[in-house]
Amino acid sequence: MDPITAAGIGLSVASLALQAFAGCVKGYQLFAEARDMPAQYHHLRIRLRIEQERLLNWGEKVGLEQERIKNPSRLLQQNGNLIIDIMLEMQATFRETVIIEGTYAQYDPQPAPEDSTTPDKLRPTTPDKIRPTSMMLEKTLMFLEKVPKKTKSRLTWAMVKRDKFKTLIDKLIGHNTYIEGLLDNVAMEQLQFMQQQTYMAILQLNSNVAELKEISLAMQIRTSTSTPSLHTSSDTSEHDSSRTSFARLADFKAQQIALDEEPSEMEPIKSEKVHVEESDDESRSEAVYQSKRIWIEWKYYDLSTDPRSDWNKTIEKRIKKLAILLSSDKKPEQFGAPHCLGYFNDEEERYGFLYRKPIDVPPETTPTSLHTLLDPASAPSLTKRITLAHSISRSLMYLHSVNWLHKGLRSHNILFFYPPTSQPQYHSPTISGFEYARPDLPDEKTDRPPLSKDNIYRHPHIFRDDASRSQKSHDIYSLGVVLVEIAYWQPIDKIMGIGNADRDLKGVWKVRERLLKEGVLKKVEGFVGEVYARVVRRCLVGGRELGVEEGEDEGGAKVGRKMQAVLAEEIVGKLGGIRV
């Protein structure tokens, strides 16, 4: 066969694949928007919508768009007929689930009213540079409008075979898993990243406890359909782990919101039950509780103020909430946060959070902070430093995905537990220092930290006279400072030449300006490369670099979604993509 004829056949197959793909997307759309669906099926509809996003992500990855079909991808050229067969099988699965046989055009031709139960929030839109799956949906449906026998109708629940609806979801999950298996490992990794962004956007756009629980239930559905895959079991396991983590995030966010609506049952531990050891570190101590060695992190308060004041009651309520959330079994591992055993009032102007040590180290092992390790003479390899930077940024991404602010991200609060004869595990640091953490909610009062040397990690806007609440961009700025430390493998006060950060507060407040102007980023680039340096600059500059226009409220769901997308793709993704 001559090349021209072969190209023509390939183009024809790709066009047919696009038509079959568009038909599948329309099938998803009809079922996801079905009217009068009973409440007990809501989690199945959510999973249907998520599987639609999964298909759209895959279609975008392999080039199933009208403007790209004249130059079909290698996957479409090599597997076009197989893809068409799978798509037709998918369409047949949709048809089998409805009572009326025939084309979708027969279904409910009346204009559909607004349906409050339709999970529109599960169709995230992301502007600018982020790959928008909603745009892919619009393109696909626009293409379908050009196909003969177009349909603008909507399905009603009365036409759905209820006993087959769960089977439909099961088969769709299997079909998606199969077509994803046609991708090579690099494309599969990129696709999983795209889907992770979709999950994060869903979390940003949902703040209703009942809806979050339905999302979690939807993500816990496991298919019984047998689907062969070209990928290893570890790839499949990682994919399943991503969905499980998303379910835990939804559960955790629901628990966090519920704590604002319901009284907490956790009571403080009696101080006499905690045996605290002397320590030179004002923020952290070793202790014994219930005959086990633990560690404590302290939060100080002003004993001179009335303990019955509204503000002190707010602080105590927040401490209790933090202890509950940090003790939760629903807390995702990706937070990197320690497990809290409770809290107590030391009655010496401080509260103590009790933390369990990792079970895989000897009980006498004490936490070692990143700040302690920062010595240029003993810097770890470039690979280990980049791995550490990626791990810390990933933990912050997960915290922000449930609208949590850390407010204390610095090298002193990045911990490692390892025996003296071992080395730190830079891929799995423990993120601590949650004493000022809080949900990023409009009615949450900010608890401003005291003036100290730690302010060198905080955004200077926090200390202005007209300063407003803490924001996600302030956490990301702190991340940028820590990334500079990791690049130099030196504490930031030494890098900036600030002798006494406790006293030189003006010098501390000018750190951001100096970091951006005094050639520091050039040295970062020399130490760890251009990509890393660009990530650091984005963190330090903030604003539009994080997807936030001037005057926009970072606490809003839409802005939060944009920031989450930038954090995921332009910070976490870029650091994770560096190869040494």
N, C-alpha and C positions, 0 to 999 in steps of 0.2 A: 504493500500500500504506500502511495507517495505521501510525503510530509503534508502537503496541502489538504489532501483528503483526510488524513489522520487528524489534522488540526480542526477540520470542519466537524468531524464526528465528536471530537473532544469538546468543542464549543457547544454542540447540540446537547450532549449529555449534561454539561454544566448548566445549560438553560433549563433543561428538564429537572435537574436537581433543585434549581432555584424555585421553580414552580411547585415542586413537591414540598420543599421546605416552607414556602409561603402558606401552602394548604395546612401544614401541621401547626404553624403559628396561629392561623385563623381558628383551627380546632381548639387550641389552648384558650384563645380569646373567648370563644363562645361558651366554653364550660366555666371559665373563671368568672365570667360576667353573668352566669345563669341567675335568673330572678327567683326569689322565694326559696332559696336554699335553706333548709333547716339548720339551726344553730349547731347541732351535733356534727355536722359535716364541715364546719368552718375551718378546722385545722387541715382537712383534706384539700379544701380550696386554696388555702395558703400554700400548701406544698405543691399544688398544681401550678400556682403562679410562680413559685420558686423554680420549679422544673422548666417552666416557660423561659424564665431568665437564663437558666442553664443552657437551654437549646439556643437562645439568641446569642449568648456569649460564644458558643461553639460555632454558630453560623457566621458570626463576625470574624472569628479566628480563621476559618477556612475560606473566607472570601465569598460567601453567598449573599452578595449584594449586586444589584443590577448594574451599577457603574463599574464593577470589578469582574463581571462574568465573562467579558470578552478576553480576559487574560486569566483563565482559571488556574487556581493553585495546583501544585503537584498532587495534593491529596485528592482533589476533584478529578484530575486527569486519570489517576491510577485506580480510584475506587468509586468513580461516578455511578456506575450501575448498581453497586452494592448500596451506596448511600440512597439512591432512588428507591430501591427495594425496601430499605428500612423505613424511609419516610412514608411510603405507601402503606406499609404495615402499621405505622403509627396512626395514619388517617383511618385505616380499617378499625383500629382499636377504639377511636373516637366514635365511629359509626355504630359499633357493636354496643355502645353504652347508652344509645338513645332508643326510644320506643318507635319513633317515626323513621322509617327507612327512606333513603333517597338523599338528595343534596341538602346542604345546610340552608339553602335558600327557602326551603319549606318551613323553616322554624320561625314562628312568631314575627311576622312582618311589621308589627306595630312598633312605633318608636318607643324605645325603652326609657322609662323615667329614671331619675337618679336613684340609686340603690345604696342605702347607707351601709349595707353589709359588704359591699364590694371592697376588697382590700386594696384600694388605690395606692395606699402607702407602700405597698409591696412592689410598686413600679417606680423605683427611684430614678430621678433625673439628675444628671451631673453635668455642669457646664464646662466650657473652656477646653482645657487640654485632656480632661479625663474621658476615657472611652465610655460613651453613654449607651447602655443597652436599650434605653427607651427610644433613642434615635434609631437604633437598629429595628425596633418594633415598628416604628412609624414608616421607615423605608420599606419594610417587608409588606405591611398592610397596603401601602400606596401601590406597590408593585401588583398586589393581588387585585386591586381595583381595575387594573388594565387587562386582567385575564377574563375571558368570556365567562358568563354565568356568575358574575360577581354577586357577593352577598353582603347585605348591610343589616341583616337580621340579628336577633338575640334569642338565646335559648331560655326556656323556662324549666324550672326544676321538675315540673310534672312530666316532662318528656324524657327525663333521665331514669335509666334503670338503676335504682338505688343499690341493689345487691351487687351491681357490677362497677359501681363508682370507685370503691376501694381497689378493685382489680385493675381499673383504668390507671390509677395512680401508680400501682405496683409495676405495671407494664411500661409506663412512661419513664419511670426511674430506670428500669432495665434498658430501654431503648437508648436513653441518654448516656448511660454508662457504656454501652456498646460503641456508639459512634465516637465517644471521647477516646475509646481504646484504639481508634484508627490514627490518632495523632502520635507524633514522635514525642520523646521524653521532654524536649525543650518546650515544644508547643503545649504539652500537657501541663507543665509547670506554670506557663504563662496563663493558661486557661484557669487553673486553680486560683491564681492570684486575682484574676478578673472576678471570679465568683466570690472570693473573699471580700472584695470591695462591695459587691452587691449585698452580701450579708451585713457588712458594716453600715451601709446606707439604710438598710431596713431597720436596724437598731436605732439609728439616729432619728428616724421618722416616726417611731412608735414609742409612746410614753404612757400607754394604758396597760394596767396590770393584766386585765383579762386578755387583751390582744397579745401581749408578750408571752403569756402562758400558752396561748394557741400556737404561736410561732414556735415555741419550744417543742410542743407536742408534734407539730408538723415535721420538724427536723429530726425527730426521733423515729420516724417511720423507716423501717428497714424492709427492703424488697426481698421477696422470695424467688424472684425471677432469676434464672441462671443466665449470666451474661459473660461469655468469654472475653478476655481482654488481652491486648498485646503488651500490657504493662505488668510490672512485677507486683507481687502481693504487697510490698512496702509502699508502692505508689497508691494502690487502692486503699491501703490502711491509712495513709496520710490524708486521702480525700475524705474517708469516713470520719477521721479524727477532726477535720475541719468543720464538718457538719455537727459533730458532737460538741465541739467547742462553742459553736454558734448557739446551740441549744442551751448550753450552760450560761453563756453570756445573757441570753434572753431571760433565763430563770433568775440570774443574779440581778439584772436590772429591775425585774418585776419585784424581787424581794426588797431592793433598795427603795423603790417607790412606795411599796406597801408599808415600809417602816415610817414613812411620813404620814400615813393615814391611820395607823394602828399603834397603840401603846406597846412598848417593848417589855418583854418578860425578863430580860437579863438584869441581874442585880450585881452590884460591885462586890468583888472579893474582899473579905475582911483583911486589913493590912497585916494583922498579926500572923496570918497564915503564909505570908510571903517573907522569906528570909533573904534580904538584899545584901550583897557583898559590896564592900567599899570599892569605888572606882574613880579614876581621874577624869573619866569621860562624863561630862554633865548630861549627855543625852542618852547614854546607854549603860546598863549594868548587868552583871551576872547575878543570878539568884537561884534559890531552891524553892520549889512549890510542889506540894504533895510528894515529897521525897525524890523529885526529879529536877535535874539541872535545866534551867531555862534562861532566857535573857529578857531584859526589860528595856523598853524605850519610854522616855519621860516627856511629858507635856507640862510646862510650867504655867501657873496662873498667879494672879495678884491676890494674895491673902488679905490685903488691906481693904478690898472692896466687899460690899455686902454679899455674902454667899446666897442670899435669897433674891438678889437682883435678877431682872429678866435676862441680862446678858450672861450671868453665871449659870443660870438655868439652861440657856441656849447652849453654852459650852458643854455642860454636863450631858445634855441630851445628845449632842453631836458625838461626844466621846463614847457614849453607850452605843450609838448607832454604828460608829466605826468598829467597835469591838465585835458587834454582832456580825457585821459584813465580813470582817477579816477572819472570823471564826466559821464562816459559812462553808458547808460542803459544796455549795454551788459556785463558789469562787473559782474561776477558771485558772488553770495552771499557768496560762500565758501572762497573767498579771505579774508573776514572779514574786508575789507577796508572801510573807510568812504566815503561819497559822496562829491566830490569836487564841489564847486560852481564857481571856477575860481581862478585866481592868480593876484597878483599885485606887483609892485616894490615899496618898502617902501622908497627907496632912502636913506637908512641909512645902507648900506652894507648888505641888506637882501631882499629876495623875501618872500612873504607870500602866502601860500595856504589856501584858505577859505573853511571850511568844515561845512556841515549842521549837526546839532545835531539830534539824533534819535527822531522820531516823537512820541514815546511812553513814553517820560520823560518830565517833566516840562522844559520850555526853559531856566530857570536859572540854570539848572543842569550843573555842570562843570565836565570835564573828570577827573577820578581818575586813576592814573597809577598803574600798578602792583607793581612797585618799591616802591610806597608809602605804599602799603598794606603789604609789606614783613616785618613782625614782628613775631618772633617765639612765642611770648606770646599770639598772637591772630590768630594762624594758623587755616585755615579751615580744614575740615575733609579730610582724605586720599582720599576718593571718589572724592571730589571736586577738589583736587589738580591734581589727575590723569586725570580727565575730562578736566581741563584747559590745561594740557600738551598735551593731544590728540588734542584739538581744535587748539592750536597754531601750532602744527606740521602739521595738516591737511591744515591750511591756507597756510603754506609755500609750501606744496606739490602742491597745486593748482596754486600758483604763479609760481613755477618752471615748471609746466606743459606747460605754455605758454612762457617759456624761459625768465622769468622776474627775476632779482636779486633784493632783498630788500636792502641789504647793511647797514641796520640800525636796525637789530632785537635785541632788548634788553628790559628789563622789563619796562623801562621808556616809551617805545613805544607800550606797551600793555595796552589798556585803557578799563575802565568800566564807564558806565553812569547809575547812580542810585540815587534816592532821599536820603537824610540823614536818613530817617526812614526805608530804605530798605537795602538789601544785594547785593553784586555783583553777576551777573549771570555768573558763571565761564564757562558755556558751550558755551557762545557766546561773547568772548572778541572782541574789535575793534583793529585791527592791524594798527598802524599809523607809522609815521617816514619814509615816502617815499621820503624825499628830496634828497637822493642820489641814489634812485632806477633807474634802467635802464634795457633795453633789453640785454640779453646775446648773442650779435651778434659780429662777428669778427671785424667789422669796427666801433664798438662803443668804443669811448675813455672812459677810467675810470676816474671818478671824485673822487680823493682820499680825504677822510674826514680829517679835521684838527686834530692835536694832542690834546687829551682831555681825561677826565676820562672815556669817553665812549669806549675808545680803549680797555678796559678790556674785552669787549665782542667780540672783533675782533680777527681773526686768526693772530698769530704773523708773518706769512709769508707776510702779507700785508705791513709790515713796514720794510722789508729788502731792502737794497740798490738796489738789483737786482729784486725787486718785479715786477711781471707782473700784468695783469688785475685781478680784482675781479672775483671770481668764485662761482659756486653753493655750493661747499664744504665749502666755507667761511661762507655762510649763515647757512649751517647745523651746522658748528662749533658754531656759535652764538646761534643757537637753543639749542645746548648741554649745553652751559653756563646757559641759561635761565632755562633749565630743572633742573640743579643743584640748582639754586635759589629756584625753586618751591619745590624741595625735602626738602631742609633745611628750606624753607620759611624765607629766609634771603638774603639780597643783597650780590652779589659775592665779593665785596670789603671787607665786614665784614667777610665773610667766609674765605677769603684768608689772612685776617689781614693786608690789605693795608690801611694805615691811610689816605694818600692823593694821590688819583689816578692821580690827575692833575700833581703832581710833581714827583712821584715815577714811571716814565715811564719804567725803567728797571724792576721793580717789576711787572708791568702790562704785559710786553712782556714775562715774565716767567710764567704767569698764566697757560697756557696750560700744560707746563711741570710739574708744581706742581699739577695740577688737576689729572694728570695721575699717579703721583708717591707718593703723600703724604697721601694716605688713604682716600681721599675724596670720591672715588667711593664706598669704603666699608661702609662709613657712609650713602651714598645715598641708598645703598642696605638695610641697616638697617631701614631707614626712609620709603622707598616706595617699596622695594622688588627687587628681582634679575632681573626680566625682565626689569623693568625700568632702573636699573643700567647698564644693558648690552646695552640698547638703548643709554644712555648717553655716554658710552664709544665709541660706534660706531660713534656718532656725533663728538666727540673730536678727535678720532684717524684719521678719514677720510681715504683717499687713497683707498686701497683694501676693507676696511670696507664699502665703499660706491660704490664699483664696478668699481673703477678707477685704472688701472694699471699705473705704473710709466712712465711718458712721454706722456700719453694720453691727448688729448685736451678735456677738459670738455665742450667746446662750440660746439663740433661736435654732430651731430644727434644721432649716434650710442652710443657714450658714455653717452649722455644725456638720452637716453632710458634706459640704464643700471642703471644710477643713479636714475632715476625716479622710476624704479622698486624696487630698494633697499629702497628708501625713503618711497614708498607706503607700502611695505610688512614688512620690518625689523624695521621701525621706527613708522610710522603712524599705521600700522596694529598691531604691538606688543603693542603699548600704548593703542589702542582701544580694544585689547583683554584682558587687565588686568581686573580681577574680584576681587572685595574686599568683 
